[in-house]
Amino acid sequence: MRFLLGRHSVRFSKVEFSLITRLKFGELLDTSTYDMVENGIHQRYFEGRDKVEYAELKAVLQIGVFSEQYDAVKLCLLYMLN
């Protein structure tokens, strides 16, 4: 994205996005072979099910009760990806 601020053209590219969000750009990894983390977010909030619906994720975020310190951040990132 490019913005005109006064007489200056400013850009906000994927490089700046990556610097701010710390999200990486590149090849997507095959996550189907990953092992489940014991007592991870998947287990704590979704009973370890193979499939989680978008509405279920939204409901967990709306309730706002989280077991671990960074669970809200991780779930919000998952929500944004979807």
mmCIF file of the N, C-alpha and C atoms, coordinates in Angstrom:
data_MODEL
# 
_entry.id   MODEL 
# 
loop_
_atom_site.group_PDB 
_atom_site.id 
_atom_site.type_symbol 
_atom_site.label_atom_id 
_atom_site.label_alt_id 
_atom_site.label_comp_id 
_atom_site.label_asym_id 
_atom_site.label_entity_id 
_atom_site.label_seq_id 
_atom_site.pdbx_PDB_ins_code 
_atom_site.Cartn_x 
_atom_site.Cartn_y 
_atom_site.Cartn_z 
_atom_site.occupancy 
_atom_site.B_iso_or_equiv 
_atom_site.pdbx_formal_charge 
_atom_site.auth_seq_id 
_atom_site.auth_comp_id 
_atom_site.auth_asym_id 
_atom_site.auth_atom_id 
_atom_site.pdbx_PDB_model_num 
ATOM 1   N N  . MET A 1 1  ? 0.858   -1.167  0.000  1.00 0.00 ? 1  MET A N  1 
ATOM 2   C CA . MET A 1 1  ? 0.000   0.000   0.000  1.00 0.00 ? 1  MET A CA 1 
ATOM 3   C C  . MET A 1 1  ? 0.903   1.228   0.000  1.00 0.00 ? 1  MET A C  1 
ATOM 4   N N  . ARG A 1 2  ? 0.472   2.218   -0.717 1.00 0.00 ? 2  ARG A N  1 
ATOM 5   C CA . ARG A 1 2  ? 1.211   3.486   -0.746 1.00 0.00 ? 2  ARG A CA 1 
ATOM 6   C C  . ARG A 1 2  ? 0.290   4.606   -0.280 1.00 0.00 ? 2  ARG A C  1 
ATOM 7   N N  . PHE A 1 3  ? 0.864   5.536   0.468  1.00 0.00 ? 3  PHE A N  1 
ATOM 8   C CA . PHE A 1 3  ? 0.127   6.680   0.988  1.00 0.00 ? 3  PHE A CA 1 
ATOM 9   C C  . PHE A 1 3  ? 0.865   7.948   0.589  1.00 0.00 ? 3  PHE A C  1 
ATOM 10  N N  . LEU A 1 4  ? 0.117   9.003   0.349  1.00 0.00 ? 4  LEU A N  1 
ATOM 11  C CA . LEU A 1 4  ? 0.711   10.298  0.068  1.00 0.00 ? 4  LEU A CA 1 
ATOM 12  C C  . LEU A 1 4  ? 0.544   11.157  1.313  1.00 0.00 ? 4  LEU A C  1 
ATOM 13  N N  . LEU A 1 5  ? 1.643   11.425  1.994  1.00 0.00 ? 5  LEU A N  1 
ATOM 14  C CA . LEU A 1 5  ? 1.634   12.257  3.197  1.00 0.00 ? 5  LEU A CA 1 
ATOM 15  C C  . LEU A 1 5  ? 2.322   13.572  2.849  1.00 0.00 ? 5  LEU A C  1 
ATOM 16  N N  . GLY A 1 6  ? 1.511   14.599  2.614  1.00 0.00 ? 6  GLY A N  1 
ATOM 17  C CA . GLY A 1 6  ? 2.070   15.863  2.136  1.00 0.00 ? 6  GLY A CA 1 
ATOM 18  C C  . GLY A 1 6  ? 2.639   15.643  0.754  1.00 0.00 ? 6  GLY A C  1 
ATOM 19  N N  . ARG A 1 7  ? 3.919   15.921  0.591  1.00 0.00 ? 7  ARG A N  1 
ATOM 20  C CA . ARG A 1 7  ? 4.578   15.687  -0.692 1.00 0.00 ? 7  ARG A CA 1 
ATOM 21  C C  . ARG A 1 7  ? 5.363   14.378  -0.705 1.00 0.00 ? 7  ARG A C  1 
ATOM 22  N N  . HIS A 1 8  ? 5.256   13.592  0.335  1.00 0.00 ? 8  HIS A N  1 
ATOM 23  C CA . HIS A 1 8  ? 6.040   12.361  0.459  1.00 0.00 ? 8  HIS A CA 1 
ATOM 24  C C  . HIS A 1 8  ? 5.172   11.136  0.194  1.00 0.00 ? 8  HIS A C  1 
ATOM 25  N N  . SER A 1 9  ? 5.699   10.237  -0.611 1.00 0.00 ? 9  SER A N  1 
ATOM 26  C CA . SER A 1 9  ? 5.043   8.955   -0.849 1.00 0.00 ? 9  SER A CA 1 
ATOM 27  C C  . SER A 1 9  ? 5.599   7.950   0.154  1.00 0.00 ? 9  SER A C  1 
ATOM 28  N N  . VAL A 1 10 ? 4.720   7.325   0.913  1.00 0.00 ? 10 VAL A N  1 
ATOM 29  C CA . VAL A 1 10 ? 5.121   6.369   1.939  1.00 0.00 ? 10 VAL A CA 1 
ATOM 30  C C  . VAL A 1 10 ? 4.507   5.026   1.582  1.00 0.00 ? 10 VAL A C  1 
ATOM 31  N N  . ARG A 1 11 ? 5.299   3.972   1.728  1.00 0.00 ? 11 ARG A N  1 
ATOM 32  C CA . ARG A 1 11 ? 4.749   2.651   1.410  1.00 0.00 ? 11 ARG A CA 1 
ATOM 33  C C  . ARG A 1 11 ? 4.662   1.779   2.655  1.00 0.00 ? 11 ARG A C  1 
ATOM 34  N N  . PHE A 1 12 ? 3.702   0.896   2.650  1.00 0.00 ? 12 PHE A N  1 
ATOM 35  C CA . PHE A 1 12 ? 3.536   -0.104  3.706  1.00 0.00 ? 12 PHE A CA 1 
ATOM 36  C C  . PHE A 1 12 ? 3.476   -1.446  2.988  1.00 0.00 ? 12 PHE A C  1 
ATOM 37  N N  . SER A 1 13 ? 4.631   -2.097  2.890  1.00 0.00 ? 13 SER A N  1 
ATOM 38  C CA . SER A 1 13 ? 4.725   -3.356  2.155  1.00 0.00 ? 13 SER A CA 1 
ATOM 39  C C  . SER A 1 13 ? 4.735   -4.539  3.117  1.00 0.00 ? 13 SER A C  1 
ATOM 40  N N  . LYS A 1 14 ? 4.907   -5.728  2.556  1.00 0.00 ? 14 LYS A N  1 
ATOM 41  C CA . LYS A 1 14 ? 4.963   -6.910  3.417  1.00 0.00 ? 14 LYS A CA 1 
ATOM 42  C C  . LYS A 1 14 ? 6.195   -6.887  4.322  1.00 0.00 ? 14 LYS A C  1 
ATOM 43  N N  . VAL A 1 15 ? 7.227   -6.166  3.919  1.00 0.00 ? 15 VAL A N  1 
ATOM 44  C CA . VAL A 1 15 ? 8.417   -6.042  4.770  1.00 0.00 ? 15 VAL A CA 1 
ATOM 45  C C  . VAL A 1 15 ? 8.068   -5.276  6.046  1.00 0.00 ? 15 VAL A C  1 
ATOM 46  N N  . GLU A 1 16 ? 7.397   -4.128  5.902  1.00 0.00 ? 16 GLU A N  1 
ATOM 47  C CA . GLU A 1 16 ? 6.994   -3.342  7.077  1.00 0.00 ? 16 GLU A CA 1 
ATOM 48  C C  . GLU A 1 16 ? 5.967   -4.117  7.914  1.00 0.00 ? 16 GLU A C  1 
ATOM 49  N N  . PHE A 1 17 ? 5.045   -4.787  7.247  1.00 0.00 ? 17 PHE A N  1 
ATOM 50  C CA . PHE A 1 17 ? 4.052   -5.606  7.951  1.00 0.00 ? 17 PHE A CA 1 
ATOM 51  C C  . PHE A 1 17 ? 4.758   -6.664  8.797  1.00 0.00 ? 17 PHE A C  1 
ATOM 52  N N  . SER A 1 18 ? 5.762   -7.317  8.213  1.00 0.00 ? 18 SER A N  1 
ATOM 53  C CA . SER A 1 18 ? 6.515   -8.347  8.922  1.00 0.00 ? 18 SER A CA 1 
ATOM 54  C C  . SER A 1 18 ? 7.278   -7.766  10.110 1.00 0.00 ? 18 SER A C  1 
ATOM 55  N N  . LEU A 1 19 ? 7.860   -6.575  9.930  1.00 0.00 ? 19 LEU A N  1 
ATOM 56  C CA . LEU A 1 19 ? 8.589   -5.934  11.028 1.00 0.00 ? 19 LEU A CA 1 
ATOM 57  C C  . LEU A 1 19 ? 7.669   -5.615  12.205 1.00 0.00 ? 19 LEU A C  1 
ATOM 58  N N  . ILE A 1 20 ? 6.452   -5.173  11.905 1.00 0.00 ? 20 ILE A N  1 
ATOM 59  C CA . ILE A 1 20 ? 5.515   -4.778  12.956 1.00 0.00 ? 20 ILE A CA 1 
ATOM 60  C C  . ILE A 1 20 ? 4.878   -5.997  13.629 1.00 0.00 ? 20 ILE A C  1 
ATOM 61  N N  . THR A 1 21 ? 4.402   -6.962  12.822 1.00 0.00 ? 21 THR A N  1 
ATOM 62  C CA . THR A 1 21 ? 3.657   -8.095  13.375 1.00 0.00 ? 21 THR A CA 1 
ATOM 63  C C  . THR A 1 21 ? 4.533   -9.283  13.731 1.00 0.00 ? 21 THR A C  1 
ATOM 64  N N  . ARG A 1 22 ? 5.759   -9.302  13.210 1.00 0.00 ? 22 ARG A N  1 
ATOM 65  C CA . ARG A 1 22 ? 6.696   -10.406 13.368 1.00 0.00 ? 22 ARG A CA 1 
ATOM 66  C C  . ARG A 1 22 ? 6.196   -11.676 12.698 1.00 0.00 ? 22 ARG A C  1 
ATOM 67  N N  . LEU A 1 23 ? 5.203   -11.562 11.785 1.00 0.00 ? 23 LEU A N  1 
ATOM 68  C CA . LEU A 1 23 ? 4.746   -12.691 10.992 1.00 0.00 ? 23 LEU A CA 1 
ATOM 69  C C  . LEU A 1 23 ? 5.658   -12.815 9.781  1.00 0.00 ? 23 LEU A C  1 
ATOM 70  N N  . LYS A 1 24 ? 5.957   -14.023 9.372  1.00 0.00 ? 24 LYS A N  1 
ATOM 71  C CA . LYS A 1 24 ? 6.878   -14.271 8.281  1.00 0.00 ? 24 LYS A CA 1 
ATOM 72  C C  . LYS A 1 24 ? 6.132   -14.492 6.962  1.00 0.00 ? 24 LYS A C  1 
ATOM 73  N N  . PHE A 1 25 ? 6.792   -14.176 5.863  1.00 0.00 ? 25 PHE A N  1 
ATOM 74  C CA . PHE A 1 25 ? 6.286   -14.463 4.534  1.00 0.00 ? 25 PHE A CA 1 
ATOM 75  C C  . PHE A 1 25 ? 7.175   -15.546 3.944  1.00 0.00 ? 25 PHE A C  1 
ATOM 76  N N  . GLY A 1 26 ? 6.584   -16.485 3.259  1.00 0.00 ? 26 GLY A N  1 
ATOM 77  C CA . GLY A 1 26 ? 7.382   -17.543 2.642  1.00 0.00 ? 26 GLY A CA 1 
ATOM 78  C C  . GLY A 1 26 ? 6.529   -18.769 2.420  1.00 0.00 ? 26 GLY A C  1 
ATOM 79  N N  . GLU A 1 27 ? 7.198   -19.897 2.225  1.00 0.00 ? 27 GLU A N  1 
ATOM 80  C CA . GLU A 1 27 ? 6.498   -21.143 1.957  1.00 0.00 ? 27 GLU A CA 1 
ATOM 81  C C  . GLU A 1 27 ? 5.698   -21.591 3.174  1.00 0.00 ? 27 GLU A C  1 
ATOM 82  N N  . LEU A 1 28 ? 4.519   -22.150 2.906  1.00 0.00 ? 28 LEU A N  1 
ATOM 83  C CA . LEU A 1 28 ? 3.715   -22.719 3.987  1.00 0.00 ? 28 LEU A CA 1 
ATOM 84  C C  . LEU A 1 28 ? 4.225   -24.114 4.296  1.00 0.00 ? 28 LEU A C  1 
ATOM 85  N N  . LEU A 1 29 ? 4.376   -24.415 5.549  1.00 0.00 ? 29 LEU A N  1 
ATOM 86  C CA . LEU A 1 29 ? 4.849   -25.722 5.965  1.00 0.00 ? 29 LEU A CA 1 
ATOM 87  C C  . LEU A 1 29 ? 3.699   -26.711 6.034  1.00 0.00 ? 29 LEU A C  1 
ATOM 88  N N  . ASP A 1 30 ? 4.003   -27.966 5.804  1.00 0.00 ? 30 ASP A N  1 
ATOM 89  C CA . ASP A 1 30 ? 3.003   -29.024 5.931  1.00 0.00 ? 30 ASP A CA 1 
ATOM 90  C C  . ASP A 1 30 ? 2.853   -29.346 7.415  1.00 0.00 ? 30 ASP A C  1 
ATOM 91  N N  . THR A 1 31 ? 1.745   -28.934 7.997  1.00 0.00 ? 31 THR A N  1 
ATOM 92  C CA . THR A 1 31 ? 1.537   -29.144 9.436  1.00 0.00 ? 31 THR A CA 1 
ATOM 93  C C  . THR A 1 31 ? 0.746   -30.408 9.740  1.00 0.00 ? 31 THR A C  1 
ATOM 94  N N  . SER A 1 32 ? 0.371   -31.166 8.714  1.00 0.00 ? 32 SER A N  1 
ATOM 95  C CA . SER A 1 32 ? -0.442  -32.361 8.944  1.00 0.00 ? 32 SER A CA 1 
ATOM 96  C C  . SER A 1 32 ? 0.331   -33.454 9.676  1.00 0.00 ? 32 SER A C  1 
ATOM 97  N N  . THR A 1 33 ? 1.655   -33.382 9.670  1.00 0.00 ? 33 THR A N  1 
ATOM 98  C CA . THR A 1 33 ? 2.450   -34.419 10.322 1.00 0.00 ? 33 THR A CA 1 
ATOM 99  C C  . THR A 1 33 ? 2.942   -34.002 11.704 1.00 0.00 ? 33 THR A C  1 
ATOM 100 N N  . TYR A 1 34 ? 2.549   -32.834 12.178 1.00 0.00 ? 34 TYR A N  1 
ATOM 101 C CA . TYR A 1 34 ? 2.991   -32.372 13.495 1.00 0.00 ? 34 TYR A CA 1 
ATOM 102 C C  . TYR A 1 34 ? 2.304   -33.167 14.595 1.00 0.00 ? 34 TYR A C  1 
ATOM 103 N N  . ASP A 1 35 ? 3.052   -33.428 15.648 1.00 0.00 ? 35 ASP A N  1 
ATOM 104 C CA . ASP A 1 35 ? 2.478   -34.089 16.814 1.00 0.00 ? 35 ASP A CA 1 
ATOM 105 C C  . ASP A 1 35 ? 1.717   -33.056 17.643 1.00 0.00 ? 35 ASP A C  1 
ATOM 106 N N  . MET A 1 36 ? 0.680   -33.504 18.316 1.00 0.00 ? 36 MET A N  1 
ATOM 107 C CA . MET A 1 36 ? -0.087  -32.622 19.181 1.00 0.00 ? 36 MET A CA 1 
ATOM 108 C C  . MET A 1 36 ? 0.705   -32.353 20.456 1.00 0.00 ? 36 MET A C  1 
ATOM 109 N N  . VAL A 1 37 ? 0.690   -31.122 20.893 1.00 0.00 ? 37 VAL A N  1 
ATOM 110 C CA . VAL A 1 37 ? 1.367   -30.741 22.130 1.00 0.00 ? 37 VAL A CA 1 
ATOM 111 C C  . VAL A 1 37 ? 0.460   -31.136 23.296 1.00 0.00 ? 37 VAL A C  1 
ATOM 112 N N  . GLU A 1 38 ? 1.039   -31.783 24.271 1.00 0.00 ? 38 GLU A N  1 
ATOM 113 C CA . GLU A 1 38 ? 0.260   -32.186 25.437 1.00 0.00 ? 38 GLU A CA 1 
ATOM 114 C C  . GLU A 1 38 ? -0.268  -30.956 26.157 1.00 0.00 ? 38 GLU A C  1 
ATOM 115 N N  . ASN A 1 39 ? -1.568  -30.922 26.419 1.00 0.00 ? 39 ASN A N  1 
ATOM 116 C CA . ASN A 1 39 ? -2.257  -29.816 27.079 1.00 0.00 ? 39 ASN A CA 1 
ATOM 117 C C  . ASN A 1 39 ? -2.052  -28.482 26.350 1.00 0.00 ? 39 ASN A C  1 
ATOM 118 N N  . GLY A 1 40 ? -2.001  -28.524 25.020 1.00 0.00 ? 40 GLY A N  1 
ATOM 119 C CA . GLY A 1 40 ? -1.880  -27.313 24.215 1.00 0.00 ? 40 GLY A CA 1 
ATOM 120 C C  . GLY A 1 40 ? -3.238  -26.648 24.039 1.00 0.00 ? 40 GLY A C  1 
ATOM 121 N N  . ILE A 1 41 ? -3.261  -25.552 23.312 1.00 0.00 ? 41 ILE A N  1 
ATOM 122 C CA . ILE A 1 41 ? -4.505  -24.804 23.068 1.00 0.00 ? 41 ILE A CA 1 
ATOM 123 C C  . ILE A 1 41 ? -5.569  -25.699 22.463 1.00 0.00 ? 41 ILE A C  1 
ATOM 124 N N  . HIS A 1 42 ? -5.146  -26.533 21.536 1.00 0.00 ? 42 HIS A N  1 
ATOM 125 C CA . HIS A 1 42 ? -6.074  -27.445 20.866 1.00 0.00 ? 42 HIS A CA 1 
ATOM 126 C C  . HIS A 1 42 ? -6.799  -28.322 21.881 1.00 0.00 ? 42 HIS A C  1 
ATOM 127 N N  . GLN A 1 43 ? -6.080  -28.800 22.869 1.00 0.00 ? 43 GLN A N  1 
ATOM 128 C CA . GLN A 1 43 ? -6.664  -29.652 23.907 1.00 0.00 ? 43 GLN A CA 1 
ATOM 129 C C  . GLN A 1 43 ? -7.451  -28.828 24.930 1.00 0.00 ? 43 GLN A C  1 
ATOM 130 N N  . ARG A 1 44 ? -6.911  -27.707 25.362 1.00 0.00 ? 44 ARG A N  1 
ATOM 131 C CA . ARG A 1 44 ? -7.545  -26.919 26.424 1.00 0.00 ? 44 ARG A CA 1 
ATOM 132 C C  . ARG A 1 44 ? -8.890  -26.337 26.016 1.00 0.00 ? 44 ARG A C  1 
ATOM 133 N N  . TYR A 1 45 ? -9.018  -25.897 24.771 1.00 0.00 ? 45 TYR A N  1 
ATOM 134 C CA . TYR A 1 45 ? -10.233 -25.181 24.373 1.00 0.00 ? 45 TYR A CA 1 
ATOM 135 C C  . TYR A 1 45 ? -11.146 -25.963 23.435 1.00 0.00 ? 45 TYR A C  1 
ATOM 136 N N  . PHE A 1 46 ? -10.607 -26.994 22.772 1.00 0.00 ? 46 PHE A N  1 
ATOM 137 C CA . PHE A 1 46 ? -11.416 -27.700 21.771 1.00 0.00 ? 46 PHE A CA 1 
ATOM 138 C C  . PHE A 1 46 ? -11.393 -29.214 21.940 1.00 0.00 ? 46 PHE A C  1 
ATOM 139 N N  . GLU A 1 47 ? -11.073 -29.687 23.140 1.00 0.00 ? 47 GLU A N  1 
ATOM 140 C CA . GLU A 1 47 ? -11.058 -31.109 23.497 1.00 0.00 ? 47 GLU A CA 1 
ATOM 141 C C  . GLU A 1 47 ? -10.251 -31.976 22.538 1.00 0.00 ? 47 GLU A C  1 
ATOM 142 N N  . GLY A 1 48 ? -9.277  -31.403 21.849 1.00 0.00 ? 48 GLY A N  1 
ATOM 143 C CA . GLY A 1 48 ? -8.412  -32.166 20.968 1.00 0.00 ? 48 GLY A CA 1 
ATOM 144 C C  . GLY A 1 48 ? -9.060  -32.641 19.680 1.00 0.00 ? 48 GLY A C  1 
ATOM 145 N N  . ARG A 1 49 ? -10.225 -32.096 19.350 1.00 0.00 ? 49 ARG A N  1 
ATOM 146 C CA . ARG A 1 49 ? -10.924 -32.518 18.122 1.00 0.00 ? 49 ARG A CA 1 
ATOM 147 C C  . ARG A 1 49 ? -10.099 -32.211 16.879 1.00 0.00 ? 49 ARG A C  1 
ATOM 148 N N  . ASP A 1 50 ? -10.306 -32.999 15.832 1.00 0.00 ? 50 ASP A N  1 
ATOM 149 C CA . ASP A 1 50 ? -9.589  -32.797 14.574 1.00 0.00 ? 50 ASP A CA 1 
ATOM 150 C C  . ASP A 1 50 ? -10.078 -31.572 13.822 1.00 0.00 ? 50 ASP A C  1 
ATOM 151 N N  . LYS A 1 51 ? -11.323 -31.201 14.031 1.00 0.00 ? 51 LYS A N  1 
ATOM 152 C CA . LYS A 1 51 ? -11.915 -30.101 13.282 1.00 0.00 ? 51 LYS A CA 1 
ATOM 153 C C  . LYS A 1 51 ? -12.552 -29.107 14.248 1.00 0.00 ? 51 LYS A C  1 
ATOM 154 N N  . VAL A 1 52 ? -12.234 -27.833 14.073 1.00 0.00 ? 52 VAL A N  1 
ATOM 155 C CA . VAL A 1 52 ? -12.801 -26.770 14.909 1.00 0.00 ? 52 VAL A CA 1 
ATOM 156 C C  . VAL A 1 52 ? -13.473 -25.766 13.983 1.00 0.00 ? 52 VAL A C  1 
ATOM 157 N N  . GLU A 1 53 ? -14.711 -25.458 14.251 1.00 0.00 ? 53 GLU A N  1 
ATOM 158 C CA . GLU A 1 53 ? -15.456 -24.500 13.434 1.00 0.00 ? 53 GLU A CA 1 
ATOM 159 C C  . GLU A 1 53 ? -15.099 -23.066 13.838 1.00 0.00 ? 53 GLU A C  1 
ATOM 160 N N  . TYR A 1 54 ? -15.191 -22.173 12.878 1.00 0.00 ? 54 TYR A N  1 
ATOM 161 C CA . TYR A 1 54 ? -14.909 -20.756 13.085 1.00 0.00 ? 54 TYR A CA 1 
ATOM 162 C C  . TYR A 1 54 ? -15.762 -20.181 14.222 1.00 0.00 ? 54 TYR A C  1 
ATOM 163 N N  . ALA A 1 55 ? -17.019 -20.564 14.269 1.00 0.00 ? 55 ALA A N  1 
ATOM 164 C CA . ALA A 1 55 ? -17.932 -20.070 15.311 1.00 0.00 ? 55 ALA A CA 1 
ATOM 165 C C  . ALA A 1 55 ? -17.481 -20.503 16.700 1.00 0.00 ? 55 ALA A C  1 
ATOM 166 N N  . GLU A 1 56 ? -16.898 -21.699 16.810 1.00 0.00 ? 56 GLU A N  1 
ATOM 167 C CA . GLU A 1 56 ? -16.399 -22.181 18.104 1.00 0.00 ? 56 GLU A CA 1 
ATOM 168 C C  . GLU A 1 56 ? -15.213 -21.343 18.571 1.00 0.00 ? 56 GLU A C  1 
ATOM 169 N N  . LEU A 1 57 ? -14.326 -21.031 17.644 1.00 0.00 ? 57 LEU A N  1 
ATOM 170 C CA . LEU A 1 57 ? -13.176 -20.186 17.960 1.00 0.00 ? 57 LEU A CA 1 
ATOM 171 C C  . LEU A 1 57 ? -13.640 -18.805 18.403 1.00 0.00 ? 57 LEU A C  1 
ATOM 172 N N  . LYS A 1 58 ? -14.591 -18.250 17.684 1.00 0.00 ? 58 LYS A N  1 
ATOM 173 C CA . LYS A 1 58 ? -15.139 -16.931 18.024 1.00 0.00 ? 58 LYS A CA 1 
ATOM 174 C C  . LYS A 1 58 ? -15.782 -16.957 19.409 1.00 0.00 ? 58 LYS A C  1 
ATOM 175 N N  . ALA A 1 59 ? -16.507 -18.020 19.716 1.00 0.00 ? 59 ALA A N  1 
ATOM 176 C CA . ALA A 1 59 ? -17.167 -18.145 21.021 1.00 0.00 ? 59 ALA A CA 1 
ATOM 177 C C  . ALA A 1 59 ? -16.147 -18.186 22.163 1.00 0.00 ? 59 ALA A C  1 
ATOM 178 N N  . VAL A 1 60 ? -15.058 -18.915 21.971 1.00 0.00 ? 60 VAL A N  1 
ATOM 179 C CA . VAL A 1 60 ? -14.009 -18.986 22.997 1.00 0.00 ? 60 VAL A CA 1 
ATOM 180 C C  . VAL A 1 60 ? -13.435 -17.595 23.246 1.00 0.00 ? 60 VAL A C  1 
ATOM 181 N N  . LEU A 1 61 ? -13.194 -16.844 22.174 1.00 0.00 ? 61 LEU A N  1 
ATOM 182 C CA . LEU A 1 61 ? -12.654 -15.487 22.317 1.00 0.00 ? 61 LEU A CA 1 
ATOM 183 C C  . LEU A 1 61 ? -13.659 -14.556 23.005 1.00 0.00 ? 61 LEU A C  1 
ATOM 184 N N  . GLN A 1 62 ? -14.930 -14.708 22.688 1.00 0.00 ? 62 GLN A N  1 
ATOM 185 C CA . GLN A 1 62 ? -15.948 -13.834 23.282 1.00 0.00 ? 62 GLN A CA 1 
ATOM 186 C C  . GLN A 1 62 ? -16.135 -14.117 24.771 1.00 0.00 ? 62 GLN A C  1 
ATOM 187 N N  . ILE A 1 63 ? -16.001 -15.362 25.167 1.00 0.00 ? 63 ILE A N  1 
ATOM 188 C CA . ILE A 1 63 ? -16.113 -15.702 26.589 1.00 0.00 ? 63 ILE A CA 1 
ATOM 189 C C  . ILE A 1 63 ? -14.974 -15.038 27.362 1.00 0.00 ? 63 ILE A C  1 
ATOM 190 N N  . GLY A 1 64 ? -13.768 -15.075 26.802 1.00 0.00 ? 64 GLY A N  1 
ATOM 191 C CA . GLY A 1 64 ? -12.636 -14.344 27.369 1.00 0.00 ? 64 GLY A CA 1 
ATOM 192 C C  . GLY A 1 64 ? -12.003 -14.922 28.613 1.00 0.00 ? 64 GLY A C  1 
ATOM 193 N N  . VAL A 1 65 ? -12.173 -16.211 28.849 1.00 0.00 ? 65 VAL A N  1 
ATOM 194 C CA . VAL A 1 65 ? -11.536 -16.862 29.995 1.00 0.00 ? 65 VAL A CA 1 
ATOM 195 C C  . VAL A 1 65 ? -10.451 -17.781 29.443 1.00 0.00 ? 65 VAL A C  1 
ATOM 196 N N  . PHE A 1 66 ? -9.182  -17.495 29.796 1.00 0.00 ? 66 PHE A N  1 
ATOM 197 C CA . PHE A 1 66 ? -8.061  -18.228 29.228 1.00 0.00 ? 66 PHE A CA 1 
ATOM 198 C C  . PHE A 1 66 ? -7.225  -18.871 30.329 1.00 0.00 ? 66 PHE A C  1 
ATOM 199 N N  . SER A 1 67 ? -6.751  -20.088 30.070 1.00 0.00 ? 67 SER A N  1 
ATOM 200 C CA . SER A 1 67 ? -5.994  -20.862 31.052 1.00 0.00 ? 67 SER A CA 1 
ATOM 201 C C  . SER A 1 67 ? -4.552  -20.408 31.187 1.00 0.00 ? 67 SER A C  1 
ATOM 202 N N  . GLU A 1 68 ? -3.940  -20.036 30.088 1.00 0.00 ? 68 GLU A N  1 
ATOM 203 C CA . GLU A 1 68 ? -2.532  -19.666 30.077 1.00 0.00 ? 68 GLU A CA 1 
ATOM 204 C C  . GLU A 1 68 ? -2.368  -18.207 29.668 1.00 0.00 ? 68 GLU A C  1 
ATOM 205 N N  . GLN A 1 69 ? -1.229  -17.637 30.004 1.00 0.00 ? 69 GLN A N  1 
ATOM 206 C CA . GLN A 1 69 ? -0.972  -16.212 29.812 1.00 0.00 ? 69 GLN A CA 1 
ATOM 207 C C  . GLN A 1 69 ? -1.136  -15.749 28.364 1.00 0.00 ? 69 GLN A C  1 
ATOM 208 N N  . TYR A 1 70 ? -0.615  -16.479 27.383 1.00 0.00 ? 70 TYR A N  1 
ATOM 209 C CA . TYR A 1 70 ? -0.635  -16.008 26.005 1.00 0.00 ? 70 TYR A CA 1 
ATOM 210 C C  . TYR A 1 70 ? -1.683  -16.695 25.135 1.00 0.00 ? 70 TYR A C  1 
ATOM 211 N N  . ASP A 1 71 ? -2.599  -17.430 25.723 1.00 0.00 ? 71 ASP A N  1 
ATOM 212 C CA . ASP A 1 71 ? -3.628  -18.114 24.941 1.00 0.00 ? 71 ASP A CA 1 
ATOM 213 C C  . ASP A 1 71 ? -4.495  -17.139 24.153 1.00 0.00 ? 71 ASP A C  1 
ATOM 214 N N  . ALA A 1 72 ? -4.832  -16.010 24.729 1.00 0.00 ? 72 ALA A N  1 
ATOM 215 C CA . ALA A 1 72 ? -5.673  -15.035 24.030 1.00 0.00 ? 72 ALA A CA 1 
ATOM 216 C C  . ALA A 1 72 ? -4.976  -14.545 22.768 1.00 0.00 ? 72 ALA A C  1 
ATOM 217 N N  . VAL A 1 73 ? -3.689  -14.270 22.863 1.00 0.00 ? 73 VAL A N  1 
ATOM 218 C CA . VAL A 1 73 ? -2.927  -13.799 21.699 1.00 0.00 ? 73 VAL A CA 1 
ATOM 219 C C  . VAL A 1 73 ? -2.887  -14.874 20.627 1.00 0.00 ? 73 VAL A C  1 
ATOM 220 N N  . LYS A 1 74 ? -2.596  -16.101 21.013 1.00 0.00 ? 74 LYS A N  1 
ATOM 221 C CA . LYS A 1 74 ? -2.519  -17.205 20.057 1.00 0.00 ? 74 LYS A CA 1 
ATOM 222 C C  . LYS A 1 74 ? -3.862  -17.451 19.379 1.00 0.00 ? 74 LYS A C  1 
ATOM 223 N N  . LEU A 1 75 ? -4.941  -17.414 20.153 1.00 0.00 ? 75 LEU A N  1 
ATOM 224 C CA . LEU A 1 75 ? -6.263  -17.619 19.576 1.00 0.00 ? 75 LEU A CA 1 
ATOM 225 C C  . LEU A 1 75 ? -6.668  -16.459 18.670 1.00 0.00 ? 75 LEU A C  1 
ATOM 226 N N  . CYS A 1 76 ? -6.278  -15.251 19.016 1.00 0.00 ? 76 CYS A N  1 
ATOM 227 C CA . CYS A 1 76 ? -6.557  -14.096 18.149 1.00 0.00 ? 76 CYS A CA 1 
ATOM 228 C C  . CYS A 1 76 ? -5.809  -14.213 16.827 1.00 0.00 ? 76 CYS A C  1 
ATOM 229 N N  . LEU A 1 77 ? -4.578  -14.674 16.867 1.00 0.00 ? 77 LEU A N  1 
ATOM 230 C CA . LEU A 1 77 ? -3.826  -14.882 15.632 1.00 0.00 ? 77 LEU A CA 1 
ATOM 231 C C  . LEU A 1 77 ? -4.501  -15.945 14.764 1.00 0.00 ? 77 LEU A C  1 
ATOM 232 N N  . LEU A 1 78 ? -4.959  -17.003 15.379 1.00 0.00 ? 78 LEU A N  1 
ATOM 233 C CA . LEU A 1 78 ? -5.696  -18.036 14.644 1.00 0.00 ? 78 LEU A CA 1 
ATOM 234 C C  . LEU A 1 78 ? -6.972  -17.463 14.047 1.00 0.00 ? 78 LEU A C  1 
ATOM 235 N N  . TYR A 1 79 ? -7.666  -16.647 14.815 1.00 0.00 ? 79 TYR A N  1 
ATOM 236 C CA . TYR A 1 79 ? -8.895  -16.004 14.344 1.00 0.00 ? 79 TYR A CA 1 
ATOM 237 C C  . TYR A 1 79 ? -8.606  -15.112 13.124 1.00 0.00 ? 79 TYR A C  1 
ATOM 238 N N  . MET A 1 80 ? -7.515  -14.342 13.191 1.00 0.00 ? 80 MET A N  1 
ATOM 239 C CA . MET A 1 80 ? -7.154  -13.464 12.069 1.00 0.00 ? 80 MET A CA 1 
ATOM 240 C C  . MET A 1 80 ? -6.790  -14.272 10.830 1.00 0.00 ? 80 MET A C  1 
ATOM 241 N N  . LEU A 1 81 ? -6.131  -15.384 11.002 1.00 0.00 ? 81 LEU A N  1 
ATOM 242 C CA . LEU A 1 81 ? -5.769  -16.222 9.858  1.00 0.00 ? 81 LEU A CA 1 
ATOM 243 C C  . LEU A 1 81 ? -6.985  -16.771 9.156  1.00 0.00 ? 81 LEU A C  1 
ATOM 244 N N  . ASN A 1 82 ? -8.036  -17.012 9.912  1.00 0.00 ? 82 ASN A N  1 
ATOM 245 C CA . ASN A 1 82 ? -9.250  -17.543 9.308  1.00 0.00 ? 82 ASN A CA 1 
ATOM 246 C C  . ASN A 1 82 ? -10.107 -16.446 8.746  1.00 0.00 ? 82 ASN A C  1 
# 
